[in-house]
Amino acid sequence: MSSFVVSARKYRPQTFDTVVGQSGITETLKNAIKTGHLAQAFLFCGSRGVGKTTTARILAKTINCFNRTERMEACDICDSCVSFNSGNSLNVYELDAASNNSVDDIRGLIDQVRIAPQLGKFKVYIIDEVHMLSAAAFNAFLKTLEEPPAHAVFILATTEKHKIIPTILSRCQIFDFSRIRVGDITQHLVQIADQEGVSYEMEGLHLIASKADGALRDALSIFDQLVTFSGGNITYQQVLNNLHVLDYDYYFNIVDYLRKEDIAGAFLIFHDILNRGFDGHQFMLGLAEHFRNVLMVQDIRTTPLLDVTDTVRQKFTQQAAEWKKQPLVRALYALSKADVAYKSAKNQRLLIEVTLMELGSLNQESEKKNP
């Protein structure tokens, strides 16, 4: 039997400082521990894979540590930390509300709350996907959440904050976890690749981070998949092939054809893209994103808004020098209209081709308006 452990588990953060992309939240929690202003109920909200449950576990481990560091991190050597790391801690009770959402499940938790901790100062109750609790379970939980014993700390985690009743929200300190930035995910992947001895191209790791859509866990799953696929040598081309993503060069080339009013050349690239199995709508959205990036780099103040590598940013800068601002704005407007009309169009390919013809006439229209 293989002893392989997926990266999302193997490199799960163990301290506040190693949590990726949530520095504002982790600093607030560390200051609360330092000053003794620790709430008895927390609500961690955010999309999947951004560190809610991981941060909850780190908080549970840290507040029971006997020898916290000056930076308010767990020591990892005291009895409490050792029992937590081995999974034998009696001070941390985790409940998955997705599968334990009845009144009886909550009553069992309430019975646990009355028991004081045997080791350490706090008993921590982590309830994941708390929005899945039934209405009756929420009501049964209210009284305990409002007046918990001094030793009890509740950490509720959810991806759907709007489904939680206001009476629960009013009793919690709420932390909204943001999607993790592409740059932060990329740097984390670089560190893991270096530790695992995986060779890589930076553009490839950046593409993995972009595909993860702000979820670090998704990025690590894709990374593991690519390591297996590539045999430990992740290249940009391999990431493109494995994730079925269009190369930037397609968009650079088609935009060059449109600037030169070579509509036939643009049609041929679009035909090649369809033959490779890519969706026409996704192509159109990617083209809109490309025009948006070209517009952004025309002003040095908005250049940092591009989530791309330095090499690709340089290509955008070169292409932006060949365009005026007004044609780019009209291109984005035309693509926005086409996006809205796409689902209801009878002939979707024709809609995209008509849009490409419109985009291929932008410079001509600009000359007519500015003779």
VEXZAVO-247445 format. One record per residue (C-alpha): y, z, x; residue in one letter. Coordinates in pm, 1 decimal, m for minus. Each point is the difference from the previous one (the first is absolute). Layout:
N
{v=Y w=Z u=X lumro=A}
...
//
This chain:
371
{v=0.0 w=0.0 u=0.0 lumro=M}
{v=340.9 w=m100.3 u=137.0 lumro=S}
{v=248.7 w=276.0 u=81.7 lumro=S}
{v=299.5 w=m227.2 u=m62.0 lumro=F}
{v=295.1 w=176.3 u=m163.3 lumro=V}
{v=272.1 w=m209.1 u=m164.4 lumro=V}
{v=342.1 w=24.7 u=162.3 lumro=S}
{v=160.0 w=146.7 u=m313.9 lumro=A}
{v=m223.1 w=307.9 u=42.6 lumro=R}
{v=m28.7 w=6.9 u=378.6 lumro=K}
{v=377.1 w=m13.8 u=51.8 lumro=Y}
{v=108.9 w=200.4 u=m304.3 lumro=R}
{v=309.9 w=199.6 u=109.4 lumro=P}
{v=m71.2 w=365.9 u=75.5 lumro=Q}
{v=358.0 w=122.2 u=50.7 lumro=T}
{v=336.2 w=m60.5 u=m167.2 lumro=F}
{v=127.8 w=m188.7 u=306.1 lumro=D}
{v=m284.1 w=m253.6 u=m19.5 lumro=T}
{v=64.3 w=m92.0 u=m365.8 lumro=V}
{v=127.2 w=m358.9 u=3.9 lumro=V}
{v=323.5 w=m101.2 u=m171.0 lumro=G}
{v=76.4 w=321.7 u=m194.1 lumro=Q}
{v=213.5 w=193.5 u=247.6 lumro=S}
{v=248.2 w=121.2 u=m263.2 lumro=G}
{v=m274.5 w=165.6 u=m203.7 lumro=I}
{v=m186.7 w=151.3 u=294.9 lumro=T}
{v=320.7 w=145.4 u=149.3 lumro=E}
{v=87.4 w=158.0 u=m335.5 lumro=T}
{v=m344.7 w=158.6 u=m26.3 lumro=L}
{v=15.7 w=131.9 u=356.9 lumro=K}
{v=343.2 w=153.9 u=m65.6 lumro=N}
{v=m133.6 w=161.2 u=m318.8 lumro=A}
{v=m282.6 w=160.4 u=198.3 lumro=I}
{v=238.4 w=111.5 u=274.7 lumro=K}
{v=252.0 w=161.5 u=m234.9 lumro=T}
{v=m259.1 w=140.1 u=m240.7 lumro=G}
{v=138.8 w=m204.0 u=m291.3 lumro=H}
{v=m336.4 w=m140.6 u=m99.3 lumro=L}
{v=m31.1 w=m108.3 u=m361.9 lumro=A}
{v=m312.5 w=91.5 u=m192.6 lumro=Q}
{v=m37.9 w=m342.7 u=m160.9 lumro=A}
{v=56.2 w=m342.6 u=156.0 lumro=F}
{v=m28.8 w=m346.9 u=m149.0 lumro=L}
{v=m63.5 w=m281.5 u=248.8 lumro=F}
{v=72.5 w=m341.4 u=m155.2 lumro=C}
{v=m37.8 w=m349.6 u=141.1 lumro=G}
{v=m214.7 w=m310.6 u=15.7 lumro=S}
{v=m349.0 w=m3.1 u=149.1 lumro=R}
{v=m54.8 w=48.0 u=372.4 lumro=G}
{v=339.1 w=151.3 u=89.7 lumro=V}
{v=m123.1 w=347.1 u=104.4 lumro=G}
{v=17.1 w=224.5 u=m310.1 lumro=K}
{v=m342.8 w=163.3 u=28.7 lumro=T}
{v=16.3 w=5.7 u=380.3 lumro=T}
{v=334.0 w=184.5 u=m7.2 lumro=T}
{v=m137.9 w=241.2 u=m260.7 lumro=A}
{v=m293.2 w=87.0 u=227.4 lumro=R}
{v=225.3 w=43.1 u=303.0 lumro=I}
{v=227.1 w=231.9 u=m201.9 lumro=L}
{v=m301.1 w=201.0 u=m118.2 lumro=A}
{v=m128.7 w=33.6 u=355.7 lumro=K}
{v=338.4 w=87.7 u=152.0 lumro=T}
{v=107.6 w=275.2 u=m240.8 lumro=I}
{v=m325.4 w=188.9 u=67.3 lumro=N}
{v=9.1 w=m42.9 u=378.3 lumro=C}
{v=28.9 w=330.5 u=190.2 lumro=F}
{v=166.9 w=m147.3 u=310.6 lumro=N}
{v=238.8 w=m274.5 u=m109.7 lumro=R}
{v=187.5 w=m184.2 u=273.4 lumro=T}
{v=377.3 w=3.3 u=38.3 lumro=E}
{v=9.4 w=m333.0 u=m184.0 lumro=R}
{v=m181.6 w=155.6 u=m297.0 lumro=M}
{v=m328.9 w=m178.0 u=68.6 lumro=E}
{v=m350.6 w=147.4 u=m31.6 lumro=A}
{v=m153.3 w=125.2 u=324.7 lumro=C}
{v=m351.9 w=m142.2 u=m65.3 lumro=D}
{v=m164.9 w=292.3 u=180.9 lumro=I}
{v=32.5 w=302.6 u=m231.1 lumro=C}
{v=m278.6 w=94.4 u=m242.2 lumro=D}
{v=186.5 w=m147.4 u=m297.1 lumro=S}
{v=59.0 w=m336.0 u=171.9 lumro=C}
{v=m356.8 w=m19.8 u=129.6 lumro=V}
{v=m145.9 w=63.6 u=m346.5 lumro=S}
{v=236.4 w=m257.1 u=m150.8 lumro=F}
{v=m86.2 w=m266.1 u=261.1 lumro=N}
{v=m372.0 w=55.5 u=m55.7 lumro=S}
{v=39.2 w=m33.1 u=m376.4 lumro=G}
{v=m108.1 w=357.9 u=m66.6 lumro=N}
{v=333.2 w=152.7 u=m97.8 lumro=S}
{v=m11.1 w=213.1 u=m314.0 lumro=L}
{v=379.1 w=m9.2 u=m23.3 lumro=N}
{v=25.9 w=m366.1 u=m101.3 lumro=V}
{v=m127.9 w=m117.6 u=m336.4 lumro=Y}
{v=17.0 w=m374.9 u=m71.0 lumro=E}
{v=m38.9 w=m145.6 u=m348.0 lumro=L}
{v=m15.4 w=m370.9 u=m85.0 lumro=D}
{v=165.7 w=m17.2 u=m341.0 lumro=A}
{v=m126.5 w=m354.8 u=m52.8 lumro=A}
{v=m353.0 w=132.5 u=m56.5 lumro=S}
{v=74.5 w=366.2 u=m78.7 lumro=N}
{v=265.4 w=m24.0 u=m267.0 lumro=N}
{v=m125.1 w=223.7 u=m279.5 lumro=S}
{v=115.1 w=342.1 u=m116.4 lumro=V}
{v=m318.9 w=157.2 u=140.7 lumro=D}
{v=77.5 w=m140.4 u=346.5 lumro=D}
{v=347.3 w=155.5 u=m7.1 lumro=I}
{v=m138.5 w=330.6 u=m130.1 lumro=R}
{v=m235.3 w=4.5 u=298.8 lumro=G}
{v=297.3 w=m51.9 u=229.3 lumro=L}
{v=195.7 w=277.9 u=m173.9 lumro=I}
{v=m291.6 w=237.7 u=53.0 lumro=D}
{v=9.2 w=m86.6 u=371.1 lumro=Q}
{v=375.0 w=69.5 u=18.6 lumro=V}
{v=m49.3 w=369.6 u=m80.7 lumro=R}
{v=m206.0 w=53.7 u=317.3 lumro=I}
{v=208.0 w=94.0 u=305.0 lumro=A}
{v=m62.2 w=m181.1 u=332.4 lumro=P}
{v=m255.1 w=158.0 u=232.9 lumro=Q}
{v=152.7 w=m154.1 u=314.0 lumro=L}
{v=366.1 w=m88.4 u=27.5 lumro=G}
{v=292.6 w=54.3 u=m233.6 lumro=K}
{v=m27.1 w=m279.5 u=m257.3 lumro=F}
{v=m255.9 w=m175.3 u=m216.3 lumro=K}
{v=103.1 w=m364.2 u=m45.9 lumro=V}
{v=m104.9 w=m210.3 u=m297.1 lumro=Y}
{v=30.6 w=m375.1 u=50.9 lumro=I}
{v=m33.9 w=m204.3 u=m320.5 lumro=I}
{v=m19.9 w=m372.6 u=69.8 lumro=D}
{v=93.3 w=m262.6 u=m262.9 lumro=E}
{v=137.3 w=281.6 u=m215.1 lumro=V}
{v=134.3 w=m245.9 u=m258.8 lumro=H}
{v=m362.6 w=m54.6 u=m112.1 lumro=M}
{v=m22.8 w=349.8 u=m150.7 lumro=L}
{v=m34.3 w=5.0 u=m376.6 lumro=S}
{v=282.1 w=137.4 u=m216.0 lumro=A}
{v=m205.7 w=310.2 u=m75.0 lumro=A}
{v=m71.3 w=53.5 u=370.9 lumro=A}
{v=372.5 w=m26.2 u=80.4 lumro=F}
{v=78.0 w=261.8 u=m265.3 lumro=N}
{v=m270.6 w=231.3 u=133.6 lumro=A}
{v=146.8 w=m37.1 u=349.0 lumro=F}
{v=361.8 w=73.0 u=m97.1 lumro=L}
{v=m8.5 w=379.3 u=m9.6 lumro=K}
{v=m171.7 w=32.4 u=337.8 lumro=T}
{v=240.3 w=m251.8 u=156.0 lumro=L}
{v=299.7 w=188.7 u=m139.0 lumro=E}
{v=m109.3 w=349.5 u=114.8 lumro=E}
{v=m255.8 w=m40.9 u=279.3 lumro=P}
{v=m118.3 w=290.3 u=216.9 lumro=P}
{v=197.7 w=46.7 u=322.0 lumro=A}
{v=m290.8 w=m132.1 u=206.5 lumro=H}
{v=m37.6 w=m329.2 u=m193.9 lumro=A}
{v=159.6 w=m332.4 u=97.5 lumro=V}
{v=m53.7 w=m310.5 u=m213.0 lumro=F}
{v=37.4 w=m350.9 u=139.8 lumro=I}
{v=m23.3 w=m274.9 u=m259.9 lumro=L}
{v=m27.7 w=m362.4 u=110.2 lumro=A}
{v=48.1 w=m308.7 u=m216.5 lumro=T}
{v=64.5 w=m371.9 u=14.8 lumro=T}
{v=148.9 w=1.5 u=m351.8 lumro=E}
{v=267.1 w=266.5 u=m26.9 lumro=K}
{v=124.8 w=m131.7 u=m335.0 lumro=H}
{v=m326.6 w=104.5 u=m168.5 lumro=K}
{v=47.7 w=368.5 u=81.5 lumro=I}
{v=149.3 w=210.0 u=m278.5 lumro=I}
{v=353.7 w=137.6 u=60.6 lumro=P}
{v=m112.6 w=361.4 u=m25.5 lumro=T}
{v=m221.0 w=m51.9 u=306.9 lumro=I}
{v=273.1 w=m186.6 u=189.1 lumro=L}
{v=250.9 w=279.5 u=m59.7 lumro=S}
{v=m230.9 w=250.7 u=167.7 lumro=R}
{v=m52.0 w=m200.6 u=319.5 lumro=C}
{v=192.9 w=m86.5 u=312.6 lumro=Q}
{v=m19.4 w=m380.8 u=m6.4 lumro=I}
{v=m41.5 w=m216.0 u=311.6 lumro=F}
{v=9.9 w=m377.6 u=m36.0 lumro=D}
{v=m199.4 w=m172.6 u=276.0 lumro=F}
{v=140.9 w=m339.8 u=92.1 lumro=S}
{v=m196.3 w=m310.4 u=89.9 lumro=R}
{v=m49.5 w=m5.8 u=374.7 lumro=I}
{v=208.4 w=m254.6 u=188.0 lumro=R}
{v=m168.9 w=m296.5 u=163.7 lumro=V}
{v=132.4 w=101.0 u=342.4 lumro=G}
{v=m143.4 w=353.4 u=m27.8 lumro=D}
{v=m341.1 w=m131.1 u=m107.7 lumro=I}
{v=0.8 w=m253.8 u=283.8 lumro=T}
{v=72.9 w=267.0 u=261.6 lumro=Q}
{v=m277.4 w=218.9 u=m142.0 lumro=H}
{v=m245.0 w=m291.4 u=21.4 lumro=L}
{v=106.1 w=m58.8 u=361.2 lumro=V}
{v=m80.7 w=363.2 u=87.6 lumro=Q}
{v=m342.4 w=m18.9 u=m165.6 lumro=I}
{v=m80.3 w=m336.7 u=161.5 lumro=A}
{v=89.1 w=143.4 u=341.9 lumro=D}
{v=m220.7 w=306.1 u=m56.8 lumro=Q}
{v=m291.2 w=m213.8 u=m123.2 lumro=E}
{v=32.9 w=m250.8 u=285.5 lumro=G}
{v=71.7 w=m286.5 u=m241.5 lumro=V}
{v=201.9 w=m289.2 u=139.5 lumro=S}
{v=257.5 w=m148.7 u=m236.6 lumro=Y}
{v=295.8 w=m229.1 u=m52.1 lumro=E}
{v=302.2 w=184.9 u=m135.7 lumro=M}
{v=58.2 w=m271.9 u=m262.9 lumro=E}
{v=m351.1 w=62.7 u=m129.5 lumro=G}
{v=50.4 w=374.9 u=m42.1 lumro=L}
{v=338.1 w=m62.4 u=m162.1 lumro=H}
{v=m163.9 w=m233.8 u=m251.7 lumro=L}
{v=m260.9 w=265.7 u=m80.9 lumro=I}
{v=281.6 w=251.9 u=m59.1 lumro=A}
{v=183.9 w=m245.9 u=m225.6 lumro=S}
{v=m314.1 w=m70.0 u=m202.9 lumro=K}
{v=m53.3 w=374.7 u=m59.9 lumro=A}
{v=312.8 w=16.5 u=m221.2 lumro=D}
{v=114.2 w=341.6 u=123.7 lumro=G}
{v=m342.5 w=170.8 u=m18.0 lumro=A}
{v=m123.9 w=126.7 u=336.7 lumro=L}
{v=m355.1 w=48.4 u=m127.6 lumro=R}
{v=m15.0 w=m366.2 u=m106.6 lumro=D}
{v=130.1 w=m105.5 u=341.5 lumro=A}
{v=m272.3 w=201.1 u=177.0 lumro=L}
{v=m270.3 w=m149.0 u=m224.8 lumro=S}
{v=122.7 w=m351.7 u=81.7 lumro=I}
{v=17.6 w=94.6 u=369.6 lumro=F}
{v=m365.4 w=112.3 u=m1.5 lumro=D}
{v=m97.4 w=m322.5 u=m174.1 lumro=Q}
{v=183.2 w=m211.2 u=258.9 lumro=L}
{v=m149.0 w=195.8 u=292.8 lumro=V}
{v=m347.3 w=m80.8 u=m134.4 lumro=T}
{v=91.3 w=m362.5 u=m72.6 lumro=F}
{v=161.0 w=m62.9 u=338.7 lumro=S}
{v=m238.0 w=199.0 u=217.9 lumro=G}
{v=277.9 w=229.5 u=121.9 lumro=G}
{v=256.7 w=m271.6 u=78.4 lumro=N}
{v=250.7 w=m34.4 u=m285.3 lumro=I}
{v=205.6 w=m319.9 u=18.3 lumro=T}
{v=267.9 w=m123.1 u=m237.0 lumro=Y}
{v=m207.9 w=m303.6 u=m98.1 lumro=Q}
{v=m303.4 w=214.6 u=m80.5 lumro=Q}
{v=209.7 w=222.6 u=m226.1 lumro=V}
{v=134.9 w=m308.2 u=m178.8 lumro=L}
{v=m350.2 w=m136.0 u=m57.0 lumro=N}
{v=m159.5 w=327.7 u=m103.7 lumro=N}
{v=275.7 w=113.3 u=m237.2 lumro=L}
{v=63.6 w=m349.9 u=m134.3 lumro=H}
{v=371.9 w=14.2 u=78.7 lumro=V}
{v=230.7 w=m297.3 u=56.1 lumro=L}
{v=137.1 w=m35.4 u=351.3 lumro=D}
{v=378.0 w=29.4 u=43.5 lumro=Y}
{v=m5.5 w=m348.2 u=155.1 lumro=D}
{v=m78.3 w=m159.4 u=m336.5 lumro=Y}
{v=323.0 w=136.4 u=m142.9 lumro=Y}
{v=206.7 w=m81.4 u=308.4 lumro=F}
{v=m125.7 w=m359.9 u=m8.6 lumro=N}
{v=49.3 w=m53.0 u=m371.5 lumro=I}
{v=353.7 w=143.6 u=12.4 lumro=V}
{v=80.1 w=m237.0 u=287.9 lumro=D}
{v=m125.3 w=m293.7 u=m210.5 lumro=Y}
{v=213.4 w=115.1 u=m294.2 lumro=L}
{v=309.5 w=26.7 u=219.8 lumro=R}
{v=m56.7 w=m358.7 u=118.7 lumro=K}
{v=m55.5 w=m107.7 u=m365.4 lumro=E}
{v=m350.1 w=m115.4 u=93.7 lumro=D}
{v=m159.2 w=77.9 u=m335.0 lumro=I}
{v=m315.3 w=m197.2 u=81.9 lumro=A}
{v=m60.6 w=217.5 u=306.2 lumro=G}
{v=45.8 w=314.3 u=m211.3 lumro=A}
{v=m247.5 w=m134.5 u=m259.1 lumro=F}
{v=m261.2 w=m62.4 u=269.1 lumro=L}
{v=28.2 w=356.1 u=132.0 lumro=I}
{v=m28.0 w=135.5 u=m354.3 lumro=F}
{v=m307.3 w=m217.3 u=m60.1 lumro=H}
{v=m159.4 w=130.8 u=320.5 lumro=D}
{v=69.4 w=359.4 u=m110.9 lumro=I}
{v=m172.8 w=m58.6 u=m336.5 lumro=L}
{v=m296.9 w=m164.9 u=173.4 lumro=N}
{v=m42.8 w=312.2 u=211.5 lumro=R}
{v=m51.0 w=200.4 u=m319.2 lumro=G}
{v=336.1 w=176.1 u=m22.0 lumro=F}
{v=158.1 w=75.7 u=m336.6 lumro=D}
{v=304.9 w=m206.6 u=m90.0 lumro=G}
{v=187.0 w=297.7 u=m143.7 lumro=H}
{v=m53.2 w=207.0 u=314.5 lumro=Q}
{v=123.4 w=m293.6 u=206.6 lumro=F}
{v=316.4 w=m14.9 u=m208.9 lumro=M}
{v=60.2 w=373.8 u=34.6 lumro=L}
{v=m53.7 w=m28.6 u=376.2 lumro=G}
{v=248.5 w=m287.5 u=16.7 lumro=L}
{v=258.0 w=207.8 u=m187.1 lumro=A}
{v=m56.6 w=285.7 u=246.1 lumro=E}
{v=46.9 w=m244.0 u=286.8 lumro=H}
{v=333.6 w=m130.9 u=m135.5 lumro=F}
{v=108.4 w=358.1 u=m54.3 lumro=R}
{v=m76.5 w=83.3 u=364.2 lumro=N}
{v=190.2 w=m305.8 u=122.2 lumro=V}
{v=300.9 w=118.5 u=m200.7 lumro=L}
{v=m31.5 w=356.8 u=132.6 lumro=M}
{v=12.4 w=m99.2 u=367.6 lumro=V}
{v=324.6 w=m193.9 u=m48.9 lumro=Q}
{v=181.7 w=333.8 u=6.5 lumro=D}
{v=m75.7 w=237.9 u=285.3 lumro=I}
{v=42.3 w=296.6 u=m236.5 lumro=R}
{v=m291.7 w=m106.9 u=m221.6 lumro=T}
{v=m232.2 w=m115.8 u=278.3 lumro=T}
{v=m177.6 w=342.9 u=15.8 lumro=P}
{v=m111.3 w=m55.6 u=m361.2 lumro=L}
{v=m271.5 w=m237.4 u=126.5 lumro=L}
{v=m343.5 w=163.0 u=39.2 lumro=D}
{v=m122.1 w=m245.4 u=265.2 lumro=V}
{v=m76.7 w=1.8 u=372.0 lumro=T}
{v=267.8 w=m89.0 u=255.6 lumro=D}
{v=m161.7 w=m341.0 u=61.1 lumro=T}
{v=12.0 w=m95.5 u=m367.7 lumro=V}
{v=352.2 w=140.6 u=m36.9 lumro=R}
{v=112.0 w=m231.9 u=279.1 lumro=Q}
{v=m147.4 w=m298.0 u=m190.5 lumro=K}
{v=191.0 w=103.4 u=m312.5 lumro=F}
{v=320.6 w=26.2 u=203.5 lumro=T}
{v=m46.2 w=m352.1 u=135.7 lumro=Q}
{v=m70.2 w=m143.8 u=m344.8 lumro=Q}
{v=290.1 w=187.6 u=m160.7 lumro=A}
{v=243.3 w=m169.2 u=241.1 lumro=A}
{v=m87.0 w=m334.0 u=m163.3 lumro=E}
{v=81.5 w=110.5 u=m355.8 lumro=W}
{v=320.3 w=81.7 u=m184.8 lumro=K}
{v=8.6 w=302.3 u=m227.0 lumro=K}
{v=55.4 w=m175.9 u=m335.2 lumro=Q}
{v=m313.2 w=m220.3 u=14.1 lumro=P}
{v=m208.0 w=309.0 u=80.4 lumro=L}
{v=139.4 w=186.0 u=m300.6 lumro=V}
{v=m73.0 w=m298.4 u=m226.6 lumro=R}
{v=m352.7 w=m23.4 u=144.1 lumro=A}
{v=m67.5 w=363.3 u=m89.0 lumro=L}
{v=137.8 w=m56.3 u=m350.0 lumro=Y}
{v=m223.0 w=m307.6 u=m51.2 lumro=A}
{v=m310.1 w=185.5 u=122.1 lumro=L}
{v=83.4 w=298.3 u=m220.3 lumro=S}
{v=15.7 w=m227.6 u=m306.9 lumro=K}
{v=m329.2 w=m164.3 u=96.1 lumro=A}
{v=m164.5 w=340.3 u=40.0 lumro=D}
{v=95.7 w=95.9 u=m355.9 lumro=V}
{v=m116.6 w=m335.2 u=m139.5 lumro=A}
{v=m328.4 w=m14.8 u=194.6 lumro=Y}
{v=m230.1 w=189.6 u=m236.8 lumro=K}
{v=107.8 w=m196.4 u=m307.6 lumro=S}
{v=m3.8 w=m342.3 u=173.0 lumro=A}
{v=m268.3 w=m246.1 u=m121.8 lumro=K}
{v=m4.2 w=m179.3 u=336.3 lumro=N}
{v=64.8 w=266.2 u=262.8 lumro=Q}
{v=m41.4 w=m230.8 u=297.5 lumro=R}
{v=261.9 w=m236.6 u=m142.8 lumro=L}
{v=237.2 w=295.0 u=m49.4 lumro=L}
{v=m25.7 w=87.9 u=370.4 lumro=I}
{v=42.0 w=m364.6 u=106.1 lumro=E}
{v=312.0 w=m36.2 u=m217.8 lumro=V}
{v=133.3 w=319.7 u=156.7 lumro=T}
{v=m66.4 w=m141.8 u=348.1 lumro=L}
{v=191.1 w=m316.0 u=m96.3 lumro=M}
{v=289.5 w=218.4 u=m112.6 lumro=E}
{v=m11.7 w=193.2 u=326.4 lumro=L}
{v=m4.2 w=m328.4 u=193.9 lumro=G}
{v=334.2 w=m96.3 u=m153.5 lumro=S}
{v=191.5 w=317.4 u=79.8 lumro=L}
{v=192.1 w=m130.1 u=300.3 lumro=N}
{v=86.2 w=m318.6 u=m188.9 lumro=Q}
{v=146.1 w=203.2 u=m287.4 lumro=E}
{v=195.0 w=211.4 u=248.3 lumro=S}
{v=159.3 w=m311.0 u=152.1 lumro=E}
{v=104.1 w=m126.9 u=m344.4 lumro=K}
{v=172.7 w=328.3 u=m78.3 lumro=K}
{v=163.8 w=15.0 u=345.0 lumro=N}
{v=96.3 w=m358.7 u=94.8 lumro=P}
//
